[in-house]
Amino acid sequence: MTTPLNPPEIHPPFAPYSHGVVVPAGQRLVFCSGQLGIAADKHVPADCAAQTRICFDNIAAILREAGMGMEHIVRINAYVTGRAHLAEYMAVRNALFAPPYPASTLMIVAGFARPEFVVEIEALAAGPA
């Protein structure tokens, strides 16, 4: 089991995430490339919440192939194309995770390879070797 790091001498996390996560020795790591909100049938929903769900569904599929699940995620890097997307992204993310929360970064970027994409998410998971 991972250990969250939230030192009391620094400002607490703004949302359900940890400032740091300790991965115990002997764990296997899976690095997930950034996933965009595009379904297997090439459909790209217009809204951020739906794209975010697809991104996390894609990450879950990658982790399943490695014998892991979403509970093994220790780090999330997410990117959205504007402040207007922050609340939708965070609502979906927050519904998916329970303590101990993964470390997480959320950045606003100018855009992605195609203009219909509004979110991209990459993840790092650690689980039994």
C-alpha positions in Angstrom: 0.0 0.0 0.0 1.2 3.5 -0.8 1.7 6.2 1.8 0.4 9.7 1.2 2.7 12.6 2.2 0.9 15.8 3.3 3.3 17.6 5.7 1.5 19.8 8.2 4.0 22.6 7.7 2.8 23.3 4.1 -0.6 24.4 2.8 -2.9 21.4 2.5 -4.0 20.1 -0.9 -6.7 22.2 -2.6 -8.7 19.1 -3.5 -8.6 15.3 -2.9 -5.0 14.6 -3.8 -1.8 14.1 -1.9 1.3 16.3 -2.1 3.4 13.2 -2.4 3.1 9.4 -2.4 5.6 6.9 -1.2 5.7 3.7 -3.3 7.0 0.8 -1.2 10.0 -1.2 -2.4 9.3 -4.1 -4.7 6.3 -2.5 -6.5 5.9 -2.6 -10.3 5.4 0.7 -12.0 3.2 1.3 -15.0 3.5 4.6 -16.9 0.4 5.6 -18.9 0.9 8.0 -21.8 -1.4 11.0 -22.0 -4.9 9.9 -22.9 -7.2 12.2 -24.9 -11.0 12.2 -24.8 -11.5 10.0 -27.9 -13.5 6.8 -27.7 -12.5 3.6 -29.5 -15.1 4.5 -32.2 -13.3 7.8 -32.8 -16.1 9.8 -31.1 -14.9 13.0 -29.3 -17.6 14.4 -27.0 -17.8 18.2 -26.9 -17.8 18.6 -23.1 -14.8 18.3 -20.7 -16.6 15.9 -18.3 -17.3 13.3 -21.0 -13.8 13.7 -22.4 -12.4 13.3 -18.9 -14.4 10.1 -18.3 -13.0 8.7 -21.6 -9.5 9.6 -20.6 -9.8 7.8 -17.3 -11.6 4.8 -18.9 -8.6 4.5 -21.3 -6.2 4.6 -18.4 -8.3 2.0 -16.6 -8.0 -0.3 -19.7 -4.2 0.2 -19.8 -4.0 -0.7 -16.1 -6.2 -3.8 -16.5 -3.9 -5.0 -19.2 -1.1 -4.8 -16.6 -3.2 -6.5 -14.0 -3.9 -3.3 -12.0 -6.7 -1.0 -11.4 -7.4 2.7 -10.8 -6.7 2.1 -7.1 -3.0 1.6 -8.1 -2.6 5.1 -9.5 0.0 7.1 -7.5 0.4 10.1 -9.8 -1.9 12.0 -12.2 -0.8 14.8 -14.6 -3.8 16.5 -16.3 -4.0 19.3 -18.8 -7.1 21.3 -19.8 -7.4 24.0 -22.4 -9.0 26.6 -20.1 -10.2 27.6 -16.6 -13.8 26.8 -17.7 -12.9 23.1 -17.8 -11.4 22.9 -14.3 -14.6 22.2 -12.4 -15.8 19.5 -14.8 -12.4 17.8 -14.8 -12.1 17.9 -11.0 -15.7 16.6 -10.5 -14.9 13.5 -12.6 -11.5 12.9 -11.0 -12.7 13.4 -7.5 -15.5 10.8 -8.0 -13.0 8.2 -9.1 -10.5 8.3 -6.2 -10.6 7.6 -2.5 -7.9 7.8 0.2 -5.0 7.4 0.0 -5.2 10.0 -2.8 -2.6 10.0 -5.6 -0.3 12.9 -6.2 -1.8 15.2 -8.8 -1.0 18.2 -11.0 -3.5 20.1 -13.2 -2.3 22.6 -15.7 -4.0 24.9 -18.2 -2.4 24.6 -21.7 -2.9 26.4 -25.0 -4.3 23.4 -26.8 -3.7 19.9 -28.2 -3.0 18.4 -31.6 -6.7 18.7 -32.6 -8.9 21.6 -31.4 -11.8 19.4 -30.3 -9.7 18.0 -27.4 -10.0 19.9 -24.1 -8.3 17.5 -21.7 -5.4 15.1 -21.6 -4.5 12.9 -18.7 -1.4 10.8 -17.9 -0.9 8.5 -15.0 1.6 6.5 -13.1 0.5 3.4 -11.2 2.3 1.1 -8.7 1.2 -2.3 -7.8 2.4 -5.8 -6.8 5.3 -7.1 -8.8 
